[in-house]
């Protein structure tokens, strides 16, 4: 077992899932991550798996301080996602989920760009089935747009890989990191690689696929989607682009702008989508700063985000599953009928809001402390992140539990979801509390760089509590004064307005013009073909000049004439 790369166990599990009997599918879904994690722990330190393909030495698996944290995270996320999905009898969805998780594990363990690209594409295709699997017209269209964005990401990454390999002859991730460190973003193919990864990391204007597709996924599929794609991208950025100031600027923008969309959004899972982009912004700021504390904070926050964001997606998926509704304007008062789901939602809300003793506090504060490092001088970024942290509490920490569970009573009949889903939510909630309470004994031991940071000093705790208090006060005032944006059934277009409005109109006009041109070309071609057919029928058809039947006597005359002609030619040649 210790010789198997972990992703292979997931791929084999997906294969078995596709042919397994109904009663064995649930155990397979839960057992595969357990076996994968056990295999990972048993592997010798520094183990690698390589393969030689068409002259290239590919490193299919390598585990070091950076990748090991994400490998552990993805196994834990797959186990929780499997528990949450066990009651659903859809083997195709389960197989796609295992294939998706396995490809994400392969991506963070890949040591070269070619292996990364292959896992990158498997991750894109397999995850799309979790969106299509809901079986609605909206999910079908959203899944098509989703796979289109993933193809763009892959093409950009492939272009950057080809450029870098042709210029340097190297294909390892460490070679890219060294080139970027030495030459900055002028390194060969660096911008294409960054944009390819950035598409999956939801860079501004490249982010709309997430808030478009994740809310349309199945209730269980959205939990898997929230765990892998964006975090694999964060890992790649931390691996190849640490210390690049461009990421600080991009991350600061990402931390800020989603707040405004989340506040006016009615679909709860779209609110969580914008919240995810906001949290990734914090991670990118840490990676862009590049110090040991900042990168530790970024990867620690990625770890925590999978847990508390997955928990929130599980609670909202349970609400959708049990009530058939997911819009804030339709929900309310569900704490009476779904009490355990409401409690777990509060734990997720407290964690993402960075309450002390919850997981978000021990990682988010690392990034903000790194901004105030005298050698970094990023006080302006600290203020942006402070505003973003207040906004997170406003829309994810308060809005989601308030409108779903504690607002006006919608009188929707519902019950808590099945026990396997409650157990999955309980496990994630427990991890959020344990990590937040004992970070030094849990999460901090997995960080890639030595860490002596203490989140529980008086300054950090008081600052965060004041921030949370005034954010809650602002929400209460806006709600009671009637200034809070009303929850309406509508589609709030983001930067995808460009694609959905003017670009769509331009495409339809171009398609109409193209249709006219094709129709004209078709009429011309049909006319020419008819002319050719008429000519052939008149000359080479059954009754044409060249093929019609001639009388026997006439043919005898022509044969005699040809014979006489031949004899005359022979005679003339002989006389000459």
C-alpha positions in Angstrom: 0.0 0.0 0.0 2.8 2.4 0.8 4.0 2.3 -2.8 0.7 3.5 -4.2 0.3 7.2 -5.0 -2.8 8.3 -3.1 -4.6 9.6 -6.2 -4.6 6.0 -7.7 -6.6 4.7 -4.7 -9.3 7.3 -5.5 -9.3 6.4 -9.2 -9.7 2.7 -8.4 -12.5 3.6 -6.0 -14.3 5.5 -8.8 -13.9 2.5 -11.0 -15.3 0.2 -8.4 -18.1 2.6 -7.6 -19.3 2.5 -11.2 -19.8 -1.3 -11.0 -20.5 -1.8 -7.3 -23.8 -3.1 -5.9 -26.1 -0.7 -4.2 -25.3 -1.8 -0.6 -21.6 -1.4 -1.1 -21.5 2.1 -2.6 -21.8 3.9 0.7 -18.9 2.0 2.4 -16.7 2.5 -0.7 -17.4 6.3 -0.6 -16.3 6.4 3.0 -13.5 3.8 2.9 -11.5 5.2 -0.1 -10.4 8.4 1.7 -9.5 6.4 4.9 -7.4 4.0 2.9 -5.8 6.9 1.0 -4.9 8.8 4.2 -3.5 5.6 5.8 -1.5 5.0 2.6 -0.2 8.6 2.8 0.9 8.4 6.4 2.6 5.0 5.8 4.6 6.3 2.8 8.3 7.0 3.7 9.2 10.6 4.1 10.2 12.2 0.8 8.7 9.4 -1.3 8.2 10.1 -4.9 6.6 8.2 -7.8 8.0 8.9 -11.3 7.4 7.8 -14.8 9.2 8.3 -18.1 6.9 9.4 -20.9 8.1 10.4 -24.5 11.5 11.5 -23.2 10.2 13.4 -20.2 10.7 12.3 -16.6 7.4 12.9 -14.9 7.0 13.2 -11.1 3.5 11.9 -10.6 3.7 12.2 -6.8 5.9 14.0 -4.3 5.1 14.9 -0.7 6.9 17.7 1.1 6.0 20.2 3.8 3.8 22.2 1.5 2.0 19.5 -0.4 1.6 17.2 2.7 -0.8 19.7 4.3 -3.0 19.9 1.3 -2.9 16.1 0.9 -4.1 15.6 4.4 -6.8 18.3 3.9 -8.1 16.8 0.7 -8.4 13.3 2.2 -10.3 14.8 5.2 -12.6 16.8 2.9 -13.2 13.7 0.8 -14.2 11.7 3.9 -16.6 14.4 5.1 -18.0 14.8 1.6 -18.5 11.0 1.3 -20.3 10.9 4.6 -22.6 13.7 3.5 -23.4 11.9 0.2 -23.8 8.3 1.4 -27.6 8.3 1.4 -27.8 9.3 -2.2 -28.1 6.4 -4.6 -26.4 7.8 -7.6 -23.3 5.8 -8.5 -22.4 8.1 -11.4 -22.2 11.1 -9.1 -20.2 9.2 -6.5 -17.7 8.0 -9.1 -17.4 11.5 -10.4 -16.8 12.8 -6.9 -14.0 10.3 -6.2 -12.4 11.0 -9.5 -12.6 14.7 -8.8 -11.0 14.3 -5.3 -8.4 12.0 -6.7 -7.4 14.4 -9.5 -7.2 17.3 -7.0 -4.9 15.1 -4.8 -2.8 14.3 -7.9 -2.6 18.0 -8.8 -1.2 19.1 -5.4 1.3 16.1 -5.4 2.5 16.6 -9.0 6.2 17.6 -9.2 6.1 18.6 -12.9 4.0 20.8 -15.1 2.9 18.0 -17.5 1.5 15.9 -14.6 -0.1 19.0 -13.1 -1.8 19.7 -16.4 -3.2 16.2 -16.8 -4.7 16.2 -13.3 -5.9 19.8 -13.9 -8.0 18.6 -16.8 -9.4 15.5 -15.1 -10.4 17.7 -12.2 -12.2 20.0 -14.6 -14.2 17.4 -16.5 -15.1 15.2 -13.5 -16.3 18.2 -11.4 -18.6 19.4 -14.2 -20.8 16.3 -13.7 -21.6 17.5 -10.1 -23.2 20.5 -11.7 -25.0 18.7 -14.5 -26.1 16.1 -12.0 -28.9 18.2 -10.6 -30.8 17.6 -13.8 -32.4 21.0 -14.3 -32.2 23.3 -17.3 -30.4 25.9 -15.2 -27.8 23.4 -14.0 -27.2 22.2 -17.6 -26.5 25.7 -18.8 -24.4 26.5 -15.8 -22.4 23.3 -16.2 -21.8 24.2 -19.8 -20.5 27.6 -18.9 -18.5 26.0 -16.1 -16.7 23.5 -18.4 -16.0 26.4 -20.8 -14.2 28.4 -18.1 -12.2 25.2 -17.1 -11.1 24.7 -20.7 -9.9 28.3 -20.8 -7.9 27.7 -17.6 -6.4 24.5 -19.1 -5.5 26.2 -22.4 -3.8 29.2 -20.6 -1.9 26.8 -18.4 -0.8 24.6 -21.3 0.3 27.7 -23.3 2.4 28.8 -20.3 3.9 25.3 -19.9 4.9 25.1 -23.6 6.5 28.5 -23.5 8.4 27.8 -20.3 9.6 24.4 -21.5 10.7 25.7 -24.9 12.6 28.6 -23.3 14.3 26.7 -20.4 14.0 23.0 -21.2 12.6 22.5 -17.7 9.2 21.2 -16.7 9.4 21.0 -12.9 7.3 23.2 -10.6 10.5 24.1 -8.6 12.1 25.4 -11.9 9.1 27.7 -12.4 9.3 29.0 -8.8 13.1 29.6 -9.2 12.5 31.4 -12.6 9.8 33.6 -11.1 11.9 34.4 -8.0 14.8 35.4 -10.2 13.0 37.2 -13.1 9.7 38.1 -11.6 6.7 37.9 -14.0 9.0 38.4 -17.0 10.0 34.7 -16.7 9.0 32.7 -19.8 5.3 31.8 -19.7 4.9 33.2 -16.2 1.8 35.3 -17.0 0.1 32.5 -18.9 0.7 30.0 -16.1 -0.5 32.6 -13.5 -3.7 33.3 -15.5 -4.4 29.6 -16.0 -4.1 29.0 -12.3 -5.8 32.3 -11.5 -8.9 31.3 -13.5 -9.4 28.4 -11.1 -8.5 30.7 -8.2 -11.2 33.2 -9.2 -9.1 36.2 -10.1 -11.3 39.3 -10.7 -13.3 39.0 -14.0 -12.3 35.3 -14.1 -14.5 34.4 -11.1 -18.0 34.3 -12.3 -18.0 30.5 -13.1 -18.0 29.8 -9.3 -21.0 31.8 -8.3 -22.7 30.7 -11.5 -22.1 26.9 -11.2 -21.8 26.0 -7.5 -25.3 27.2 -6.6 -26.7 25.1 -9.4 -24.9 21.9 -8.3 -26.6 19.1 -6.5 -27.0 19.6 -2.7 -24.2 17.1 -2.1 -22.1 18.0 -5.2 -21.7 21.6 -4.0 -19.9 20.3 -0.9 -17.3 18.5 -3.0 -16.9 21.5 -5.3 -16.2 23.8 -2.4 -13.3 21.7 -1.2 -11.0 21.1 -4.1 -10.8 23.3 -7.3 -10.0 26.7 -5.7 -7.7 25.2 -3.0 -5.7 23.3 -5.6 -5.2 26.6 -7.3 -4.1 28.3 -4.1 -1.6 25.5 -3.6 -0.1 26.0 -7.1 0.2 29.8 -6.5 1.9 29.2 -3.1 4.2 26.7 -4.8 5.2 28.7 -7.8 4.5 32.4 -7.1 5.2 33.2 -3.5 6.3 36.8 -2.8 4.9 38.2 -6.1 3.4 41.6 -5.3 0.8 41.3 -8.0 -0.9 38.7 -5.9 -1.2 41.2 -3.0 -3.1 43.6 -5.2 -5.3 40.9 -6.8 -6.0 39.4 -3.4 -7.0 42.7 -1.8 -9.5 43.3 -4.7 -10.9 39.8 -4.3 -11.3 40.2 -0.5 -13.3 43.4 -1.0 -15.6 43.4 -4.0 -17.6 40.1 -3.3 -19.0 41.7 -0.1 -21.2 44.1 -2.1 -22.6 41.3 -4.3 -23.1 38.9 -1.3 -25.2 41.5 0.6 -27.7 41.9 -2.2 -27.8 38.2 -3.2 -30.9 36.2 -2.4 -29.7 32.7 -3.2 -27.9 31.4 -0.1 -25.4 29.3 -2.0 -24.5 32.2 -4.2 -23.8 34.1 -1.0 -21.4 31.4 0.0 -19.9 31.5 -3.5 -19.0 35.2 -3.1 -17.8 34.4 0.4 -15.4 31.8 -1.0 -13.9 34.4 -3.4 -13.5 36.8 -0.5 -11.7 34.2 1.6 -9.4 33.2 -1.3 -8.5 36.9 -1.5 -7.1 36.7 2.0 -5.0 33.6 0.9 -3.6 35.4 -2.1 -2.6 38.4 0.0 -0.6 36.0 2.2 1.0 34.3 -0.8 1.9 37.6 -2.4 3.5 38.9 0.8 5.7 35.8 0.7 7.1 35.8 4.2 7.1 32.6 6.3 4.3 33.9 8.5 2.2 35.1 5.5 2.5 31.9 3.5 1.8 29.8 6.7 -1.3 32.0 7.2 -2.4 31.5 3.6 -2.2 27.7 3.6 -3.6 27.5 7.1 -6.6 29.6 6.0 -7.0 27.3 3.0 -7.2 24.4 5.3 -9.7 26.1 7.6 -11.8 27.4 4.7 -12.4 23.9 3.3 -13.8 22.9 6.7 -16.0 25.9 7.6 -17.1 26.6 4.0 -17.8 23.0 3.5 -19.9 23.0 6.7 -21.9 26.0 5.5 -22.4 24.4 2.1 -23.6 21.3 3.9 -26.1 23.2 6.0 -27.5 25.1 3.0 -27.5 21.9 1.0 -29.5 20.3 3.7 -32.0 23.2 3.7 -32.4 22.8 -0.1 -32.7 19.1 0.1 -35.3 19.2 2.9 -37.4 22.2 1.8 -36.8 22.5 -1.9 -36.0 26.2 -1.3 -32.7 28.1 -1.0 -33.6 31.8 -1.4 -33.5 34.0 1.7 -36.8 35.5 0.9 -38.5 32.0 1.0 -36.8 30.8 4.2 -36.9 31.6 7.9 -37.7 30.0 11.2 -36.1 26.7 10.3 -34.3 26.5 13.7 -37.5 25.1 15.1 -37.8 22.2 12.6 -34.1 21.7 11.7 -32.4 22.4 15.1 -29.2 20.5 14.6 -28.6 21.9 11.1 -29.1 25.4 12.6 -26.5 24.7 15.4 -24.0 23.5 12.9 -24.6 26.5 10.7 -23.8 28.8 13.6 -20.5 27.0 14.1 -19.6 27.5 10.5 -20.7 31.1 10.6 -18.6 31.8 13.8 -15.6 30.1 12.1 -15.7 32.0 8.9 -16.3 35.2 10.8 -13.1 34.5 12.8 -14.6 34.4 16.3 -12.0 33.6 18.9 -11.9 29.8 19.7 -13.0 29.0 16.1 -10.8 28.0 13.3 -11.0 31.1 11.1 -9.5 33.2 13.9 -6.2 31.3 14.1 -5.4 31.6 10.4 -6.9 34.9 9.3 -5.1 36.8 12.0 -1.8 35.4 10.7 -2.3 37.0 7.3 -3.4 40.3 8.8 -0.4 40.3 11.2 1.9 39.6 8.3 0.5 42.8 6.6 1.7 44.9 9.6 5.3 43.5 9.5 7.6 46.6 9.4 9.6 45.0 6.6 6.5 44.6 4.4 4.8 48.0 4.9 1.3 47.0 3.7 -0.9 48.9 6.2 -3.2 49.9 3.4 -3.8 46.2 2.7 -4.5 45.6 6.4 -7.3 48.2 6.3 -8.8 46.5 3.2 -8.7 43.1 4.9 -10.2 44.6 8.1 -13.1 45.9 6.0 -13.4 42.5 4.3 -13.4 40.7 7.6 -16.3 42.9 8.8 -18.1 42.2 5.5 -17.7 38.4 5.9 -19.3 38.5 9.3 -22.1 40.7 7.9 -23.1 38.4 5.0 -21.9 34.9 6.0 -21.8 35.1 9.7 -25.1 36.8 10.2 -27.1 36.9 7.0 -27.1 33.2 6.3 -28.1 31.8 9.7 -30.5 34.8 10.3 -32.5 34.5 7.1 -32.5 30.7 7.0 -33.1 29.8 10.6 -33.9 32.8 12.8 -35.7 35.4 10.7 -39.4 35.5 10.1 -41.1 32.1 10.4 -41.8 30.9 6.9 -43.8 27.9 8.3 -42.1 25.5 5.9 -42.5 21.9 7.0 -39.0 20.3 7.3 -36.9 18.0 9.4 -33.2 17.6 10.0 -31.5 15.6 7.2 -30.5 12.0 7.5 -28.0 10.9 10.2 -25.1 10.5 7.9 -25.4 14.1 6.9 -25.7 15.2 10.5 -22.6 13.2 11.4 -20.7 14.8 8.5 -21.7 18.3 9.6 -20.9 17.4 13.2 -17.4 16.2 12.3 -16.7 19.4 10.4 -18.0 21.5 13.2 -15.9 19.6 15.7 -12.7 20.2 13.7 -13.6 23.9 13.4 -13.8 24.2 17.2 -10.7 21.9 18.0 -8.5 23.7 15.5 -9.6 27.1 16.8 -9.1 26.2 20.4 -5.8 24.2 20.0 -4.1 25.5 16.9 -0.6 24.7 18.1 -1.4 21.1 18.7 -3.3 20.6 15.5 -3.1 22.8 12.4 0.2 24.6 13.1 2.1 21.3 13.2 1.3 20.8 9.5 2.5 24.2 8.3 5.3 24.3 5.8 7.5 26.8 7.7 8.5 26.9 11.4 5.8 28.8 13.3 5.9 30.6 16.6 2.8 32.8 16.1 0.4 33.1 18.9 -3.1 34.3 17.9 -4.4 34.6 21.4 -2.7 37.7 22.6 -4.8 40.5 24.1 -4.4 42.8 21.0 -5.7 40.3 18.5 -8.6 39.1 20.6 -9.8 42.6 21.5 -9.4 43.9 18.0 -11.4 41.0 16.6 -14.2 41.2 19.2 -14.6 44.9 18.6 -14.8 44.3 14.8 -17.4 41.7 15.3 -19.4 43.8 17.7 -19.6 46.8 15.4 -20.4 44.6 12.4 -23.3 43.1 14.3 -24.5 46.5 15.4 -24.4 47.8 11.8 -26.5 44.8 10.5 -29.0 45.3 13.3 -29.4 49.0 12.5 -29.7 48.4 8.8 -32.3 45.7 9.3 -34.4 47.7 11.8 -34.2 50.9 9.8 -35.3 49.3 6.6 -32.1 50.2 4.8 -31.0 46.7 4.4 -31.3 45.6 0.7 -34.5 43.6 0.3 -34.3 39.9 -0.6 -35.8 39.6 -4.1 -36.1 36.8 -6.6 -33.7 38.0 -9.2 -30.4 37.2 -11.0 -27.7 39.7 -10.1 -25.2 39.8 -12.9 -21.6 40.2 -12.1 -18.8 40.8 -14.7 -20.5 38.0 -16.6 -22.9 40.8 -17.8 -20.4 41.3 -20.6 -20.8 37.7 -21.7 -24.5 37.4 -21.1 -25.6 40.8 -22.6 -23.5 42.6 -25.2 -21.4 39.6 -26.1 -24.5 37.4 -26.4 -26.2 40.0 -28.6 -23.1 40.2 -30.7 -22.9 36.5 -31.0 -26.6 36.2 -32.0 -26.2 38.9 -34.6 -23.0 37.2 -35.9 -24.8 33.9 -36.0 -27.8 35.5 -37.9 -25.4 37.0 -40.4 -23.6 33.8 -40.7 -26.8 31.9 -41.2 -27.7 34.3 -44.1 -24.3 33.8 -45.6 -24.6 30.0 -45.3 -28.1 30.1 -46.8 -26.8 32.1 -49.8 -23.9 29.8 -50.2 -26.2 26.8 -50.0 -28.5 28.3 -52.7 -25.6 28.9 -55.0 -24.1 25.5 -54.4 -27.5 23.8 -55.0 -28.0 25.7 -58.2 -24.5 24.7 -59.5 -25.1 21.1 -58.6 -28.4 21.1 -60.4 -26.7 22.5 -63.5 -24.1 19.8 -63.4 -26.7 17.2 -62.9 -28.7 18.4 -65.9 -25.5 18.4 -68.1 -24.5 14.9 -67.0 -28.0 13.5 -67.5 -28.1 15.0 -71.1 -24.7 13.8 -72.0 -23.7 10.9 -69.8 -27.0 9.7 -68.5 -29.0 6.6 -69.7 -30.3 8.6 -72.7 -27.4 10.9 -73.2 -25.4 11.3 -76.4 -22.5 9.3 -75.0 -24.5 6.4 -73.5 -27.6 5.9 -75.6 -28.1 2.6 -77.6 -27.1 2.7 -81.3 -28.6 0.4 -84.0 -26.5 -2.7 -85.0 -26.2 -1.7 -88.6 -24.9 1.8 -87.8 -22.3 0.2 -85.4 -21.2 -2.2 -88.2 -20.7 0.8 -90.6 -18.6 2.5 -87.9 -16.5 -0.6 -87.3 -15.9 -1.0 -91.1 -14.9 2.6 -91.4 -12.4 2.3 -88.6 -11.0 -0.9 -90.1 -10.6 0.8 -93.5 -8.9 3.8 -91.8 -6.5 1.5 -90.0 -5.6 -0.4 -93.2 -5.0 2.9 -95.0 -2.7 4.2 -92.3 -0.8 0.9 -92.3 -0.4 1.0 -96.1 0.8 4.6 -96.1 3.4 3.8 -93.4 4.5 0.6 -95.3 4.9 2.5 -98.6 6.9 5.3 -96.9 
